[in-house]
């Protein structure tokens, strides 16, 4: 398989983080909308095999990738307050230059911490039976507005994500355009998550070699084949989209995922980690899946 980098512009706020498993789900819905159910079934059968045809990373500021999770620092009481401050500052660094891991010459604009500003938005709870506002039903959600604070202004940035695929690059680009044509993530119907693809897939080559790898997106290790895993974890409590959301309970089964930036050892050369997770919903009528794999690169 080949590893491609695709650049896009995020033209609005988002409610859902730009994680690889969610992006993969949008790609599947794009296939369903344009090529039909039989094409989706064939695609998923390939994804379930030991040689999946398309594995997706999370998105990162242009020219950057996630930072490999550093080894824990032993705190034995001998560290002074300045050293502790350095450790806390270091932990906030989320991204590093992609040129550290890929053979390329691009010099990115430095982005180390979160490239979003969290903005609270107030909402009313609606009684669907009477179509009126419930008393005391005021609540807030957070929207994430993209941009990097430089001085006193927010500077707009582009984004990159990586696709490991055996498809031709022309078809890969078509898939991602289909994926984002109706927006990305929650509240896409009200204008959130507007994404415009800005580049053709660009073939990239990892710079380093070895048996220690970093994951570029969320993944699982169901068979405990990976050694010395150093990772953050999170619980994915996904919801169904499209026509499923109106015909079934929207909630998928929760799953614990290793996050991007996870570092581990593997005795064999690999291009991705994890598997496609099946039967992620209580209904037996449909075999609803969840991405549990991600591209990896040697570090």
PERAZI-V617152 format. One line per field, one symbol per residue. phi: phi as a letter, one per 20 degrees, with the letter a starting at -180 (. if undefined). Layout:
# PERAZI-V617152
phi->???
This chain:
# PERAZI-V617152
phi->.ddddcdbdeebfcddfeeffffgfffffffffddnffffffffffffffcfebcdefecggnccfefffffefddnefefffffffffffffdccffffdcfbdfdfffcddfecdedfcecdedeffdlcfffmefbccdddefqdfcmdceefceccbdcebeffgffgffffffgdfdncmfmffdoemfccfdbffdfccgedcpddcceeafbccfdleedlfcbecbeedfcfclfffedcgfeeffbedfegnfcbdbfdfcdbcobeedlebffefceedbfccbfccfc
